[in-house]
Every structure is written in structure tokens, then in C-alpha cells.
């Protein structure tokens, strides 16, 4: 099992490196961390790039490999990849934004209350899921280097998985597939590269034409 997760972790690293290569070619990029996702003890990272005065794209990756022992009955091991696109209404990387994302996850879950599965939580479920989501968010500037984002959204997903007796048993009981709704919440701390240009008035920066902000940041 650990070997399987190691292989899939390599896929995440490859995807992040690819996104980093794209970011190097772009004149603006962001690196962010979802603090709410951290609360589940899942290290995560999002790389974002600006595409135009109104649009940006990004890739989020999360990886929770522990507990590494299969003898542990309670577990929520998973890998996650989620590319997204965002439309910025007011000013690039500041203010209101709307987005859409595609989510993929591979997981090994037992003795954890996850509503998308139902049934006996003592049983172990191992499988994959995909989801398409939409979200709304707002970004506050904390300085020339940092912003804080809050977002909320909803995704429609499809999960397929094998079911086992218990968290550490190898007796397979069968398999299932489900369609579900997945809420999305984020509180992201964001670092900007290069440093954003300073504006004397926050409201002036927020409501100036987005194209002007784009041109200034790319000079």
C-alpha cells in the first residue's frame, strides 16, 4: 500500500514541477496554503499564475500519508490534485473572484465520519473520486507580498471504491460507487512573486481598471 502511495506521490510532484515550469514563464505567480486543509493534518500547496488582466489558473496538491502502518484501524490517507481557473472581477489577485475546479483524489479511509460514504464507518474504503466544482471568494491585501483569501463553493463528485471488513483487515466485502455533493471551503495565505507594486490608496487600487493593474504589475 505504501508503495502505491509513493507512486501516486510522484505524480503530484511531477504535476507541481510542471506547474512551476509554467509559472517561471509567467511574469506573476503565487504560492499559497489552505489553512483549513492544514487543520486536517494534510500538507498542501497551491501554485498559481496570472494569465490575463482578469484570469488566473492554479494547481492545488494535498498529501496525507499517515498513518503509514496498515495495522492502525483509524486512517484517512489520501492524495489530492485540483487544477482551477479564476475570474477576478475587481483587480487582479485582490477583491472578488469566481472560479471552477476539477478535483481528483485517491484515498484509504477507515473509522472516519465522511458523509459521502455512509454505512459502517468501521469498514475500510479504498478507491478514487473525481469532482467538478464552482466557488466564490474574496482576497484581502496584507502587504506587498501577502494576501489572504476566503472562498466557499460546491462540487458534484463521483466516487468508486472497494470495501473491506475493518481498518486493518484484508477481507474484501465488495465495491460501491456513489454520486455526492462536496462542499468547498478555503482560507488561503498567499505569497506573491514578484512583489506587488505599492498603492497609496487601497480603494483606488481595488477599483481601478483591471487592465491598468495588469500592465503596471507586468512592467
Buried (B, 14 or more C-beta within 10 A) or exposed (E): EEEEBEEBBEBBEEBBEEBBEBBEEBEBBBBBBBEBBBEEEBEBBBBBBBBEBBBBBBBBBBBBBEBEEBEBBEBBBBBBBBBBBBEBEBBBBBBBBBBBBBBBBBBBBBBEEEEBBEEEBEBBBBBBBBBEBBBEBBBEBEEEEBBBBBBEBEBEBEBEBBBBBBBBBEEEEEEBEEEBEBEBEBBBBBEBBEEBEEBEEEEEBBEBEBEEBBEBBEE
